[in-house]
Structures are given as structure tokens and as C-alpha cells.
Amino acid sequence: MKWLRLFSILSLILFSGLAEAGTEITVNPSGSSDQNVINNALSSVYQAGGGTVHLNAGVYMIDNQIKIGSNTVLTGSSDAIIKVSSSSSQWFTGQTGVIGAISEPLNNVEISGFQTDGNCENLPVSYSSSDSDPHDAERLIYLQANSGDFSNNISVHDMKLYDSYSDGVHIAFANNVNCYNNFCSNCQHDAIYYVNVLAGSISNNEIAGITDDCSRLDNCQNIKVFNNTFFSYSGSNNHGSYEHGENGIQVGNQGVSFGVGSSKPDSTEDIEVCDNTFADNGLQAVLLDTAESSNVYVHDNKFVTVAGINTSGISVNGTFPTVEQSENIFQSIFDILKVNFVDSGRTNQMADDIQYLVQPTNQGKIAGGIKIVGFKDEISIDNKTYIPDENTTLVKYEAVKAPSFDNFGTAVDSITPKVDVRINNGTANATLTVNMKWYSVSTNSITKRTVKSSHIETASFSDSCPAPAVLQRPEHITGIIHQYPTYFLVYVPSNGLVKVDYNYDSNSSERTYLEGEQATNLNGVKYTNFTTVNDWMGDIPNYGDYLYVNGTLDPQKLTVIAYTPYEHFEVKNFDYISSNTPSKYFADWFCPSIGMCILILYGLRYYYKYLF
């Protein structure tokens, strides 16, 4: 069974080339100055308002910067390598990263899946510095906005970042930044470096640090660092850099470094460092600057052949807070933010729930008014607002007799309001029609009898405002199942969905596409802001956009539930595709690879038999 599992994993790595259908530009290496082909694709996607650029396998030799814009996914094959050319001129300055921005700030950017090789061992040592600042140049991913205009929603995941003179990932002045599942090695400043980042995480990374820190947080707030492995780089590509000179993680406030830097409007607050492994770090595992920091919690980490914690030169080994103390603030990153996150746009709010006072105006003997205060179950996705249908307009109205109509001998029998609300051509119109029955009493001067006269008064009031579009969402979905000899893949299209729940044989995983934050406007109307994400959580692993399950599919064990912002339904229809290894790939890749594996295994058996 172990060999079967190894075979399926090797097959998946070597032959899976599945990609989600949609607007996507795919590029291939051209042989030289490959930043041009990548930048052309990124520029096209940016000009179109967003999309995906996918790097096919191969080595992309670059001699200048790659620039990404907002609303863009830059992803690629795990065998796609962006490599700094050894013949490039010195453009690695402190303000120029290998991957940078078309313009700052950036919003909704994802970088994932491929490799970035700084190639520092083949570059002059002088390239390691910008002017006289050590290890300030050749940051692999460098995205910096400014203290007055922050970037939003940046994720870097499933990357291999290595052999650079400076940072692997450097992100400054941003909200909601997440770096996870990355491998960083020989990044000769900080492997993952956040500067004034508000809300985010660093998780499930493997970082071999050298010089400075494996990870660093300057002036950050609401950041959780967990499930990482921080250790020392001891390879041969250090190019003279000081080995074992790194901390595992540094947390604190920083004004400038080596005389350069910029003002940071926020100080360190609400940081949690937990469930990490610190192994053989050259200096301290955790270096804290606690002078102006608050709520920095370090607990439940594992320290292997490394010093513990240092706070401005004062050892605090063994004084970690208890789990219970930490959980009061850090039950999750969402508790830190104190935000009500939801996965549905339904608020169950009615107009009667809204406290809004309409100011009536006089029309003859009637005083009235109507106001469109908002829309029930309104949501926002990528700054565009939507409603579930055209019957969601929320109105408040008032209808009374006019204050001036208070003459002696008159009285009101009834006031009957009628509200009509319609949405036409993107405009919501609300009309209040009021019928008031009233009477007057008079005395006949001759007969001395009292006479009652009935009257009807009618008035109309209206209001209008732009209406959101009705969200187009699926009522049913057809998924795809690829059955391979030893495993199968399950895919459900994401258009119009918030999340998909997969359940198979008592195990489950959830893929989230939209994350909702519920809020209330000035009129008291609840609404939901959705942010685009791409998160997998659960027991069943995934490969790219596909759920990955070993074995042969048993349809009776598979349950898939799709959620839109307003409803959910079971996905029952799947296109079933029985897939075998393509013959060309088999000839060109599989046979040589398996042959190599067999040779390695025989070699291991030989050494094991004769040496042990």
C-alpha cells in the first residue's frame, strides 16, 4: 500500500495539468528577458480589470522586474521557475523587487504555485546591497504601499523562494495579508517580512533562515504566526553570508533601519506566535521588542537546540502565558478583529426592525412621507452591490393628518396608506398613496339639527434611488470527476458560490471562495461585504482546484454541497472522466522518472544491506 500511495503521489506531481476554465492567460519561457512575456500578460489582465496569469513549467530567465497589478492572480506550475539572470545589470535596488507592483497600493492580489530563484551564488557580492545598506536589495516579492494609502487582500502561498540577497517576501502598509504553505531558503535578510500590516497570518511555512530573521513583524497588528518550522540554512549557496546569524522571528516596533525607512502610523499590537517549531536557529528563537508593544502572546512552541525568547536583552524563558490566557484574545484571527464573519448574505431583517424616523411633509390635510432606507440582503462583491431579487426594497413611511387640519367641528374617520415599490431599469421607486376619510359637523340654522358631512382626502408621496443588480447565481451545478488508476479528483465550478463543502467516507473539506463581513449602514440596514479568497480547510487534501482522494470513487460516499450568498443545494450531477496516463507524458516523463526512482530504491537497499 505504501508503494501504491507513492505511485499515486508521483503520478499526480508529474502528470496533473488540470486548470479551472475561465479568463486566464498562459505563458511559456521565451529563452531570455522572460519578464517581458510575463509582464505583457500581467498588463493585459490588469487593463481588463483582473484575471489570472499562469506560468507553464520551465525556467524564465529575467533581467528586469516583473510587475503585477490589482485584482490579479499570478500562479504557475510547481516546475515553473522565475530565475534572475546572472548576466543582468544591477537593477536590484532597495526599492525594486524581482516581483513588484504596476502601481501601489495593490488590492486583491494572489501569488502562488511556482518558484523564484534569486541565483545569488552567480551574482557579484556587491549586488547584495543598495548603496551601503547590507542585504537591502534583490527582494523576491516586494509590495509596498504607503502609510497614507494601504494595500488590501494579498496572499502568497505554495511558493518556493530561495537564494536571494534579501527578503523572500516583503509586504508593507497593507490590510489582510496571508503567507502560507511556502518554502523559503537562503533569503539573506528576512524570509517573510511584514511592515505595518494590519490583520493577517504567517502559517505552515518551512523557512531556512540565514542572516537577520526567518520571519519578522515590524509595527504590525492582529497577526497570527502558527504551524511554521523555522531553522538555519547551512547550504553551499550562501555566497559568503553569515551562517547561523538569524533569529527565528522578530516582533516589535521599528522606525528606520540603517538610516532608511518611513514613518509607520501603527505600533505593535495583538500578535500571537504559537504552535511553531524553532530548530537550531543561530541566535534567538523569538526576539521581542516589548517597549511599545501590547498583547504579544508567545505560547505552545517547540524549541529544538535553540535559545528561547529574548525581550530587549532580558530573558523571559519559561514565562509564556497559558493556553487559556491566550485564548481570551486569540481564539482565532477573527476574534482578534472582532468582526462578524458570515458565509451568507441573508440578514432576515425586515423594515419594521429598522429604527428610522420619516419627516412628514404637508399635502393639503394630510402629512406624510416615504423613504427608501436600503435593500434587504444587500451584498457587495469586489465593490459591486447586489440583491437576491427585485422584492427587497426596504421603506419607512409616515401618514397622519396635517397639523394645520385641526379645525373645530372636524374629525378623522380613518387614514389608509398604500405602498407600491418597483425596480425598473436600475432605479427603485417607492410611492405612498394615502386616503383619509374625515367628516365635519354643523348645525342647521333653521331646524337646529346637527348635520354630519363625510369627505375623502388623497395625497401621494414618493422616493427613488439607484438599485443594485440582482445577483446571478446558479440553481444547479455540474461538477467534474477525474478517475485515475489509483486516485480521483473532484472539481466544482466556483462561479456565484461562497463555498463548497465536500464530504467523502466520513471525512470532509471545505473550499471557501468568498468571506463575508456583516455591517450596518447609517440608516440601520444590515448588509454584507464579501471578500474574494481561496482557502481549503479540512481532512481531505486538495491539488490545486481539485479535491484529491486516494482509491476508486464510491458515489454513495460522496456528498457535495454548494453555497451561494443566498441559498445552498446539493451538487448531484457530475461529468465522470476515466483518465489514464497520457502516452506522450508516459514516454517522455513517467518512464525515465520511475526508472530513476527504481535505481534510487535499489541503491538504498544496497547501502542498507551492506552498511547496516
N, C-alpha and C positions, 0 to 999 in steps of 0.2 A: 504493500500500500504506500510506503514511503516513496518507492521508485515511481509509482503511478502518479503520486502527487507532484513529485519533482518534474516528471514528464509534462504534466499539465501546466505547471508554472512556466517551464521553459518554452512550451508552445505558445502560451499567452504572451510572454515577453517578446518572442521572436516574430510572431505572425499576426498579432491583433493589430489591425489598422482601421478600426471602426471609428467613425466620426459622426456626430449629430448633424443631420441635414439642416440647412439654414444658410443665411448670408455669411459667407466665410471666404477669405482669400488664402489660398495655399501657395507657399513659395518653396523654391529649391535653391541650393547653393549655385552660384554662378562661377566661382573659382577665385575671384578677387573682389575687394571692395564690396563685399556682400551686404554691407549696411545699406547700400543703395536699393537693392531689391526689397529688403525688409522695410525700409523707410517709405518706399513708394506704396507698398501695401498698407502700411500703417496710416499714411497720409490719406489714402483713398477711403479707408474705413472711417477715419476721423471726419473727413469732409462730408461723408454720408450720414453722420450723426451717431455712428457707433457700429460695432461688429467685432468680428474675430479674425485674427491673422494666425495661421497655423504654419509652423516650420516643419517641413518634411525632414526625415533623417539625413544627416550629412554634416560636414564641417563648414561653417560660414565664417570665412576669414574676413575680418573687418579692420579698417584702418581709420575709422572715424565713428562718431556717435550714432547710436540707434535712438530714435525719438518716438515716444508713444503719446497719444492724446487721450482725452477723457472718453468715457463710455466704450472702452476698448479692452478686448481680451487678447493678449499675446501668449500663445501656447505653442506646443510642438511635441514632436516625438521625443521619447527619452533618449534617443540616439542623435538628436539634433544638438549640435554644439556651436555656440557662438564663441569664436576664438579670436583674441586680439592678435593681429599680425605682428610678427617680430620685425617687420620692415616698416612699420607705421612710424610717422613722425610724432613728436612729443605733443600730443593734444590731451594727455591725461593731466588736467589741472584739477585743483581742489573743487572747482565748480562744474566740472564736466565728468559725468559718469559714462560708463560703457553703454548703459541703458538709461536714458534721461527722458525729459518731457518735451513735447512740442511747445507747450505753453503751460505755465503754472497759474493758479492751482489746478490740480487734477481731480476729477470726480469719476468714481465707478471704474476702477482700473484693476485688472487681474493679470498677473504674470505667472505662468505655470508650465510645468511638464518637461522642460528642456534643460540643457546645461550651458553654463557660461564659464569659459576658461580664460583667466587673465593672462596666462602664458608668461608670468613674471620671470620664470627662470631663463627665458630667452630675450629679455629686455634689459637695457642698461640699468644699473642700480640707481642712477640719477633720476630715473623716471618715478622712483618711489615717493618723491616729494614735489610739492608745488612751492616754488621759490625755496624757502628754507624750512618749511614745515614737514616734519617726518611723517611718512605714511598718510599723506593728505590727498594723494592722487590715485587714480585708477580704481575708483569705487565701481563695483559691477552694476549695481542698481542704485541710482541716486535720484530721489524725487524730493525736492524741497520747495515748498510754497513760501509764505512769509507770515510774520506774526500778526498781520492785519487781515489776512485772507487765506484761510486754511483749506487744504485739500480734504476730500471726503471719500471714504469707502475704497481702500486699497488693500489688495490681498496678494501675497507672494507665497506660492505653495508648490510642493512636489518638484522643487528645483535642485540642481547640483551646481554649487557656486564654489569655485576653487582657484588657487594660485593667482591671487591678486595682491597688489602692493597695499591696498587699502580695504575699505569695508566691502563685505558681501552685499548687504542690504543697508542702505542709509535713507531713512524717511524722516522728514522734518516738517513740523507745522501741519498736522493732519488730524482728522477725526476718523475713528473706526478703522484701524489698521491691524491686519492679522497676517502673521507669518507662521506657516505650519508645514510639517512633513518635508522640510528641506534638509539637504546635506551640505554643510559648509566646511571647507577645509583650506587651511593656509591662506586665509584672508587676513592680511598682516596689519590690520588696525582692529576693527570690531566686526565680527561676522554678521550680527544683526544689531543695528543701532537705531534707536528711536530718539528723536529730539522733539520735545514739546508735542507729543502725540497724546490726544485725549480720547481714551476708550480703545481697547483692542486687546490683542493677546500675542504671545510667542509660545508655540506649543509643538510638541512631537518633532522637534528638530534634533539632528545629530551634528554637533559642532566641534571640530578640531581647531582649537584656537592657538594663535601664536602672536605675541606682542599685544599689549593692551587687554582686550576682553573678548570672551566668546560672545557675550551679549551685553548691551548697555542701554540704560534708560536715563536720559537727561531731561529733567523738568517735565516729566510725564504724569498723567493722572488716569486712574481707572484702567490699569493694565494688569493682566494676569499672565504669569510666566510659569508654565507647568509641563510636566512629562517630557522634558528635554534631557539630552545627555551632553554634558559639557566636559571635554577632555583636551589634552595637549596634542598639538601637531608635532610629529617627530620625523617627518619625511625628508626627502632629499631636495625638494624644490624651494627651500626657504631663502635661497639666494643671499645668504649672509645675515638674514634677520635673526633677532634674538629669540632662541627657542625657550620654551617654558617661562616666558615672561608675561603670561596672561593671567587675568582673573577669570573666574567662571562667569560672574555677572557683576556689573557695577550699577548702582542705583543712587541717584542724588541730583542736586542742582548744579548746573554748570553755566557760567556766564560766557566766558571765552576760553579757547584752548590755544596755547602757544601764540597768544596775542591776536587771534582772529575769532570771529564768531558774530552772533547777532543777539539782540535783546530777546528774551523769552518771557511772554506775558504770564506764564503759569509756573508754579512751583510743584515739586514732587508731592503727590498725594494719592492715597488709596492704591497701593501696589501690593500684589500678592505673588510670592515666589514659593512654589510648593511642588512636591512630587517629582523633583528633578534629581538626576544623578550627576554629581560632580566627581570626576575621576582624574587624579594626578594632575590637577591644574598647577601651573608653575608657581603662582603667588597665592592669593586668597580665593576660596570658592565664591564668597559673596563679599563685595566691598560696598558698604553703605555710607553715604554722607547724610547723617541724620540731623544736621544743624537746622535746616529749614524744611524738613520733610514731615509729613504726618500720615499715620495709618500705613506704615510699611510693614507687612507681615511676611515673615520667612518661617516656614514650618514643613515638617514631614519630607525633608530632602534627604538624600543618601550621599554620604561623603566617603570617598574611597581614596586613601593615600593622599589627602589634601588637607590644608588648613581650613578651618571652619569659616567664621564670619569676622570681619573687621569693620568697625564703625569709626572712621576718622582716627585710626590708630588705637582704639580701645577695643580689646577682645570681648565679645559677648557670647562666646561659645556656650551652648547649653541653656540659653535663656530664650529659646523660641516660645512663642505663645502656644497654648494648647489648641487642638483642633476646634474645640467648642468656642474658644475666644475668637479664633479667626473666622469661624462660620457666621458669627454675628454680623460681619461686614462682607465676607467673601463667600457666601453660599454659591454664587455664580457671578459671572461678569454682568448679568442683567440686574442682579441685586445691587451691584455697585452703582449702576447708572440710575437705579430707582425709576425705571421706565416700565410701563405695562406693555410687554411684547405679546402679540397675538398672531394667530395664523388665519384669522377670519375677519372679513370686513363687516360682518353683521354686528350691529350695536344694540339691536332691539329697542332703540329709542323711538318714542312717539312724540308728537307735537305737544301733548299735554305734559310731558316730562320736562319741557323747556320753560324756564322762567324768563319770559321776555315781555316787557310792557309796551303795548302799542299805543302811540299817542293819537287819539281820535281827532278828526277834523270835522267841522260842521258842513252839512249839506242840507239846507232848509231846517226841518225839525228833527233831523237825525244827525248824530255824531258817530263817526265810525272810521275804521281804517284796517288795512290788511298789510302784512309784511311777510315776504319770503325770507325766513331766517336761515335756511340751508336745505340740505338734502339728506334724507335718511340713508345710512350705509354708504356714504361717500368715501371713496378711497383715492389715493394718489400713488401712481407708479411712474417712476422716472420723470417726476414733475408734471405729469398729465393726470387730470382728475377724471374719475368715472363713477357711475352709479349702476345699480343692478338692473333697473328698468325705468320706465317713464312715469311711474306712480310713486315716486319717492320724495316729492317736494314737500317740505315742512313749512307750514304757515302758521302765524299767530294773527288773530284778528279781534276787533272790539266793535260792538254796536250797541249804542244807548241813545236815549233821547237827547237832543241838543240842550245844553244848559239854559239857553235862551228861551226854550219852549217850556215855560213853567207858568203859563197864564192861569189866572183863577177861572175855574169852571171847565178846565180841560183835564183829561187823564188818558193814560196809555193802556190799551187792552193787551197788546202783545207786540213783541219785536221778534221777527223771524229772519235770521241770517241764512244765506245760501252761498257756499263757497265753490267756485269752479277753478280747477287748476289744470293747465295744459302745457305741454312742451312741444314747441314747433320750431323747426329749423335752428335748433341750438339755443332757444330762448324759452325760459319758463315764465308763464303769465298766470297770475292769480287774480281772480275777480271776486269781490264780495258784494252781493246784492242783498239789500236789507228792505224788508217790508214791515212797516209799523202801522198797526191799527190803533187809532185813537178816537176819542169822542169828546164832544163838547156838550155842556148842559146850559140851557137857557130857559127863561120863564116867559110864557105868552102874556103880553101886557093886558090882553082883553079877558082871556079865560083864566088867567093866573095859574095855568097848568105848566108843569115842568116838561121841557122837550129835550130829548137826548138825540144828538146827531152824530152818526159814525163817519169816520174818514179813513183813508189809506194814504200813507206817505211812502214813497220809494226813493232809495238812494243807492248809488253804486260807487265802489272804491276799488282801486286796482294797484298792483305792483308787478314788476318784472325784473329779471336778471338773467345773465348767461347761465346756461345749464350744462353740466358735464355730459360727456358722451356716455352712452350705455356700453358697459364693458362686454366685449365679445369674448366668450369663453366656451369651451367645449361642453357638450352634453354627454358625449361618449368618446372614447379614445381607443384606437387600435395600437397595441404595443408590438414589439418585435422580440422574438426569442431565437437566439442562435444556439443550436445544439452542436457542440464539438464532441469528439470521441470520449473525452474524459471530464468535460465540464460544460456548463451552459451559461449564456449571458442573457439578461433581461433588460429591455430598454422601453421606457415610456416617454413619448414626446412631451416637452415641457411647456409648450405654448399655452398661456392662460392659466397655468397652475401655480399654486403656492407651494405645494409639497406633494410627494408621493410616498406612501407607506408600503413597504414590501414585507411580506411575511411568507416564510418557507420553512416547513417542518419544525415549527415551534421557535424559529429564530426570526429576527426582524431587523430591518434597517430603514432609515428614513432619509430621503433626499429633499432638501429644502431649497426652493428657488426664490422665494420672497419672504421677507421677515417684516412683520407689521408692528408698528408702534401706534397705539391709540392715544388720541389727544382730543382737546375740546376747544372750539373756536370762541371768539368773543361773545357770540350770541348764545353760547351754551350748547351748541350742536357737536356731538361726538363724530369724529372722523378717524380714518386710519391711513397713516403713511407707510407704504411698503418700500423696502429697500431690496434691490436685487442682490442675491447671494448665491452661493453654490456649495452647499455643505452636505456631507454624508455623515450620518451617525448611526451606530447600531452594531449588531453582532455579525452581519453578513458583509464581507468585503466588497469593494467595487473596483472596477478597472475603467477609468475614465468615466463616461456617461452610463456605463453598464453595470448592473448587479452581477457579481461573479459567484457561481455556486459550483462546487465540485460534484461530479456524478451526472446521472441522466435525469432529466426533468420528470417529475411525477406531477401532472397538472392538478391533482387533488390536493396537493400540499401547498400550492401557490395561491396566495391572495394578494391582490394589489389594489389599493385604494388611492384614488386621485382626488386632490382637494383644489378647488378654485377659491377665489376670495369669498364666494358666497354659498357654495354647496360642495358636496362630495359624492362620489359614486365609485362603484367597483369597476375596475377595468377587466372585462371578461373576454374581449376579442384580442387575439394575438396572431400575428403572422409568424408561423413556425418555419425556421430555415435550418435544415440539416447541413452543417458545414464540415468539410474536410480540409486538410492542409493543402493549399494551392500547390500544383505540381511545380511551377517555376520556383516558388519560395522553397519548396521541399528540396529541389535540386541545388538551388543556389545558396540556401542558408541552413536548412534543417540538417541535411546530411553532414556537411562539414562540422556544424555545431555539435551534433550528437556524437560524431566521431571524436571530436576533441574532448567531450565530456567522458567518453569511454576510456580514452587514453589517460585522462587525469585520474579516473577511478582506479584503473589498473596500476597506475603509479602509486596511488595512495595505498592500495592493497600490498604492493611490493614493499614499500617503506614500513608499513605497519608489521608485515610478516617478519622481515629480516632485521629491522631496527628495534623492535619491541618484543 
